[in-house]
Amino acid sequence: MDDNEWISAVVAGGMPRPAAEFALTMFAASRNGEFDATDPTLEATIGHPAKTVHEVLEAALRSR
């Protein structure tokens, strides 16, 4: 599904167009590697290694 098809689908499903366009910018940034960089600030702030989304979801599924 290309970007325009995705916007059309989520708008048809009830998401306001501006919200769909904003969400799409986040997906596009992810596709382009914008979130690939890591920063040690989070781990320094929380005092332990950060977990990946995969690790968090896996733990959530195991706890059910």
Backbone hydrogen bonds in HBPLUS format (Angstrom, degrees):
<---DONOR---> <-ACCEPTOR-->    atom                        ^
c    i                          cat <-CA-CA->   ^        H-A-AA   ^      H-
h    n   atom  resd res      DA  || num        DHA   H-A  angle D-A-AA Bond
n    s   type  num  typ     dist DA aas  dist angle  dist       angle   num
A0006-TRP N   A0002-ASP O   2.97 MM   4  6.25 155.9  2.03 154.2 161.7     1
A0007-ILE N   A0003-ASP O   2.95 MM   4  6.25 164.5  1.97 154.6 157.9     2
A0008-SER N   A0004-ASN O   2.99 MM   4  6.16 167.4  2.00 147.5 151.3     3
A0009-ALA N   A0005-GLU O   2.90 MM   4  6.09 155.7  1.96 147.1 153.9     4
A0010-VAL N   A0006-TRP O   2.95 MM   4  6.24 166.5  1.97 160.4 162.5     5
A0011-VAL N   A0007-ILE O   2.93 MM   4  6.00 157.9  1.98 154.7 161.2     6
A0012-ALA N   A0008-SER O   2.93 MM   4  6.01 156.0  1.99 142.8 149.8     7
A0013-GLY N   A0009-ALA O   3.02 MM   4  6.23 133.0  2.25 134.5 147.4     8
A0015-MET N   A0010-VAL O   2.94 MM   5  5.60 159.3  1.98 154.7 147.8     9
A0014-GLY N   A0011-VAL O   3.01 MM   3  5.15 160.8  2.05 105.8 111.5    10
A0019-ALA N   A0016-PRO O   2.98 MM   3  5.37 120.0  2.35 109.4 124.3    11
A0020-ALA N   A0016-PRO O   2.97 MM   4  6.30 156.1  2.03 155.2 163.0    12
A0021-GLU N   A0017-ARG O   2.86 MM   4  6.11 160.5  1.90 159.3 164.2    13
A0022-PHE N   A0018-PRO O   2.98 MM   4  6.15 152.8  2.06 141.8 149.1    14
A0023-ALA N   A0019-ALA O   2.88 MM   4  6.09 167.2  1.89 151.5 155.1    15
A0024-LEU N   A0020-ALA O   2.92 MM   4  6.09 155.1  1.98 145.7 152.8    16
A0025-THR N   A0021-GLU O   3.17 MM   4  6.46 143.1  2.31 138.5 147.0    17
A0025-THR N   A0022-PHE O   3.01 MM   3  5.23 123.7  2.34  99.5 113.8    18
A0026-MET N   A0022-PHE O   3.33 MM   4  6.80 145.7  2.46 145.9 154.7    19
A0026-MET N   A0023-ALA O   3.03 MM   3  5.24 124.8  2.34 100.1 114.1    20
A0027-PHE N   A0023-ALA O   3.11 MM   4  6.53 155.7  2.17 150.5 157.2    21
A0028-ALA N   A0024-LEU O   2.82 MM   4  6.03 162.3  1.85 155.0 160.0    22
A0029-ALA N   A0025-THR O   2.94 MM   4  6.05 156.7  1.99 140.5 146.9    23
A0030-SER N   A0026-MET O   3.00 MM   4  6.22 155.7  2.06 144.8 151.4    24
A0031-ARG N   A0027-PHE O   2.88 MM   4  6.18 160.1  1.92 150.8 156.3    25
A0032-ASN N   A0028-ALA O   2.97 MM   4  6.20 143.7  2.10 144.4 154.3    26
A0034-GLU N   A0029-ALA O   2.87 MM   5  5.17 158.1  1.92 159.4 152.5    27
A0033-GLY N   A0030-SER O   3.01 MM   3  5.14 162.9  2.04 109.2 113.1    28
A0036-ASP N   A0033-GLY O   3.14 MM   3  5.27 167.0  2.15 115.3 116.1    29
A0044-ALA N   A0040-PRO O   2.96 MM   4  6.14 157.4  2.01 155.2 162.5    30
A0045-THR N   A0041-THR O   2.86 MM   4  6.01 149.6  1.96 148.1 156.6    31
A0045-THR N   A0042-LEU O   3.08 MM   3  5.07 117.0  2.49  93.9 109.5    32
A0046-ILE N   A0042-LEU O   2.89 MM   4  6.16 162.4  1.93 160.3 164.1    33
A0047-GLY N   A0043-GLU O   2.83 MM   4  5.58 131.1  2.07 137.5 148.7    34
A0056-VAL N   A0052-THR O   3.05 MM   4  6.40 159.7  2.09 153.4 158.5    35
A0057-LEU N   A0053-VAL O   2.89 MM   4  6.10 168.8  1.90 160.0 162.6    36
A0058-GLU N   A0054-HIS O   2.87 MM   4  5.98 159.7  1.91 150.4 156.8    37
A0059-ALA N   A0055-GLU O   3.03 MM   4  6.16 159.3  2.07 145.3 150.3    38
A0060-ALA N   A0056-VAL O   3.00 MM   4  6.22 153.8  2.07 144.9 152.6    39
A0061-LEU N   A0057-LEU O   2.93 MM   4  6.20 156.3  1.99 151.1 156.7    40
A0062-ARG N   A0058-GLU O   3.00 MM   4  6.23 154.8  2.07 146.6 153.7    41
A0063-SER N   A0059-ALA O   3.04 MM   4  6.20 141.5  2.19 143.4 152.9    42
A0064-ARG N   A0061-LEU O   3.34 MM   3  5.51 161.8  2.38 104.7 110.1    43
